[in-house]
Amino acid sequence: MTAADSATEDRWFTEQHLRSGSAFGLRVKERLHAETTPYQTIEIYDTTDWGHLMVIDGCTMVSTRDNFLYHEMMSHPALFTHARAKRVVIIGGGDCGTLREVLRHEEVEHAVQVEIDERVTRLAEQYFPELCEANGDPRAELLFIDGIRYMADAEPESIDVVIVDSTDPVGPAEGLFNAEFYASCFKALRPSGILVQQSESPLVHLELIKSMRSAMRVAGFHAVRTLGFPQPIYPTGWWSCTMARKGADLSGFRERGAQTKQFPTRYYNAEIHKAALAQPNFLRDALGD
């Protein structure tokens, strides 16, 4: 039942995840917006306890209350692992939360966000303005074009970090999860460059994670690590990102830099970074880390 259909006092948006035999719901006050773009259907809800909620093609994407978990883990582990990332490219990330976190790092001189659907960003500016605080930063560049083509055409060894902040591997995002795309990223990254991509839930998407990691290695990446973190509004409540590095390992990071960072975070810190590098036994056995 969606908020639009409910006739009861308590109205809920519910996402059913058939693969895991589970569902997740948030109580909502009203649906604020709905539209179908050339790429997807976007809805915005006002919830009773989680702030605003963005839903794309029936799947929860971002909420006011818990988005910091995802955005911080998609950005800070990679940027504190890299020695000094000056140029960062974000593929997807239309809500702009990852862009905001990337630009907290003063060493970043240029951050390009490549989002195929401009309406995601325009709705984020309206309903999640706190995520869009860095959109006007002179170091930021917002492009509304195909991220797959952008990376294929990128100049060799011109980027330090590529962050793939995508939806699930269906529809517009499907082409972001294969060896051909990873090869484009590998070519565009400078020596010791890092690719990081959201990699779904370790509990129910393990085969996808294994496939991604295999494709990254086929593309030439030297080291691959999968980092887990909580994400209440996503299936199973546990999510991950997978990092791949060109010509260097991923076992260490600038721990002192993370401890003395000059900007606020709500989840990420040096201890969380170290903990995220650890693997539960079932994942270690499946991935070989």
N, C-alpha and C positions, 0 to 999 in steps of 0.2 A: 504494500500500500504506500502510496506517495502522499505528500502533503496536499497536493492538488486534489486527490481523490477522496481523502478522509472526511467523513462527516462527524467524527467523534471529537470530543474536547481535546484529547491528547492526539496530536498528529505526528506522524513519523515519516522520515525518509529511510528506507531500508534497501540495502544492497545485498542481494543473494549471491554467494560465491559457490557455485555448484560443485566445482572441483574439490573443494575442501568440505563440502557438506555443511557450510556454515553461513551465517548472515550477520550483518552489522547494521545497526540503526541508530539514528539520532532523532530526538524529539525536535520538531520544528514549529515555529510560529506561523511562517508563511513562505511561499515561494516568491522571491523577489523578481526573478527574471528567468526567461527561457527563450532560447533561439537556436535555430539550426543554421550552421555556417556551411560553406562548401566542403568542410572537412569533418565536422562532428556536431553533436548537439550539446549545448552548454546550458546548465541550470545553476542558479544561485538561490540558496535558501538562507533564511534567518532562523537559527536554532535557539533553543531555550538556554543551553549551557555551553555551547561550543562556538559561539559567535557566528560568523558567516561561513557557509559551506559552498564550495564549488564542486559541481558534479559534471563529468563529461561522459557522454554515452552511457549514462546510468551508473557510472563508477565514481566513488568519492575520490576527489583529487587533493583538495586543500581545505583546511579549516583554520579559523582564527586561532583557536586554542592550542593546536598541537603541531602547526606547520614548522615550528622552529627545530623540531627533532630532525626532520628530513632535510631542510635547507642547510642546517649546520653540518650535518654528516656528509652531505653531497659536496661540500666545499672545503671545509677546514682541514680534514685529514689529508687531502691531496695537496693543498697549498702549504701546509706545514711539513709535508714530506719533501716537496720540491725545495731546492736550495734558495731560489729566488725567482718566482714566476712573474714575469713582466707582462706577458700577453696570454690572456685566457679567452677561450671560446666556449660558450654555453650553447649546446644544441637543444632546442626546446626551452623549457623553463619559462613559459609565457607568463606565469604569475609573478615573476621577477624577484621572488624570494632568494633564489640562489645567486642572482646577480648582486643583490644587496649584500649578501654575506661575502662574496668574492671581493667586492670593493671596500670591505673593511680592512683589507690588507694593503698597507700603504705602498708596498713594493710593486703592486699591480699597476701598470701604466696604461693598459688598454684592455677592456673586457667587451667582447662582442656577444650579444645574445641573438641567436638565429632561431626564430619561432615561425613556423609555417602559417599559423592562424592568428592574425592580428587581434581578432576579437577576444582571445584569451587575455591578452595584455590590457586591452581597453576596459574589459570588465574587472580585471584585477585592480586597475587604477581607480575604478569607481567603488568597488566593494572591499578591497584589501589594500587601501592606500599605504598602510604601514609597510607592506612588502615592496612597494614601488618607490621608496624614499630615495634610492640611488639612480632612478631613471634619468634624472637631470644632471648627474655627475658628468663632468667633461670627459672622464675616462671611459664612459659607457657609450656603446653604439648598439642600437636596436635595429635589427633587420628582420623583415617579415617575408622570408623566402624559404626554399627547401633546404634543410640542413644537410641532407645527403649530398645534394649537388654542391653546396658550399664547401663541404670538406673534400669532395673529389677535386674541386678546382683550387683548393688552398695551395699557396706557395710552399714548396718543400722546406722543412725545418724552419717554420715561421711562427710556431705556437709552442708555449711552454706547458699548458694544461688544457685539455679538452674535457668538459663536463657534459655528459649526455643525460639531461634532465627530461626524460621522455615519459609518455604514457605507456600503458602495457603494449607488448609487441603485436598489436593488431592495428589495422587501418593505417593512418599516416605514419605511425611509429614502427611498423613492421620491418622496414628496411634498415633500422638502426641496430639490429641485433644479429648481424652476420659478418663473415670474414671480409667481404668486399668493403663494407663500411669501415671496419677496423683497420684494414689496409690503408684506406684514405687517411685515417687518423694517424697511423704510424708514420706515413710519409710526411705529414704536415708537422709532426712534433719534432722539436729540437732534441739533441742528445740528452738523455735522462728525463725526457718529457713524460708526462703522466696522462693517461686516459682514465676517467672514472665514469661509471654508468650505473644508474639505478638498476637493481637486479632482482626485484620482486621478493617474495617470502621464501626463506630457506626451508620452511616447513612443507610448503605445497608446490614450490616451483624449482625443486632441486635439479630436475633434468634440464630446465632452461638455464640455470646457473652453470651447470657443467658444460652445456653446449656453448654458452657465451665464452667461458674461460678457454675452451678448446679452440674456438674461432679466433680469440685474441692471440693465442700462441701461434696459430697458423699464420696470422698476419705479421708475426715477427716480434711480439712483445716478450721481453726477457723474463719478467716476473709478474705474477697475478695473485691478488689477495682479495678475499671477500669479507667485508666488514658488516656485522649485524647491528641493528639498533631498533628500539621500540617505535612503533607507529600505530597508535590506537585505531585510526579510522581506515586502515588498510586490512585486507584479509589476513587473518590469524593474529593481527596486532604486532607482528614482528616482520621487519623489512630488512633490506640490505643494499649496499652498493658494492660494486666490484671495481677495484683499481688495477690497472695494468701499466707497466713502466717499460720504457725503451732504454735498454742498455744498462740498467741498474736494478738493485733489489728494492723491496718495499718493507723490509723488516724494521728499519729505523725511521725516525723523523726528528725534526728540530724541537726536541722536548723542551729545552729552555725557552725557545721562542714561544711555544704554546703556553708555558707557565707564566710568561711575562707579557703576553699580548696586551696591547693598549686599546682593546675594544671589548665590549660586553658580549657574552654568549649565555644562553640559558641551559644548554645541554653539553656542548663540547668543552672539554678541557684536556690537559695532557693525560690524566689518568683514564678518562673515557677513551682516548685514542689508543692507549696501550691495551685496554681491555677489549676494544673492538677488534684488535689484531689477533686475539685469542680465538680459538675455535672449539665449540663443543665436540665431543667425540664423534657423534654421528656425521657431523659436517666435515670434520677432519678426515674421517675414513672415506667419505664420498668424494672429497675434492683432492685428497692427497697432500694437504698442506702440513 
